[in-house]
């Protein structure tokens, strides 16, 4: 019988991703996410914003609309100027 070595870091990452998707904080493949923020700030951006491109993937928080971002306590970026309502 063959022993299979499993990468525990990969399994942990997948498990955390599944938990976060359930909480609405990580992008799910079937959901359209229009704005991105960071867990280290309270600003949301267009994904194309220079500031947004600096956010590490592990720190990204995705929102499908402005009301989601504002409901989570995020404010619009003053550089890329996403909608406020």
C-alpha angles and dihedrals in degrees: 000000000000121000116224118212112214124204101235092194090058092048091048091049092050092048092050091047091053091050092048093048088055089053092050095242101109128056114261115207094236095048124081111229116194104176134042132202136172130248085228097059142029099236127107123206144183105262088242093060115116089231092051092052089061093060111105113237091241090058098046121118115191128208128192094206144005094261090059092051094045091045089056090053098259125141127207120269115256091215105052093023103213115191118287096207 
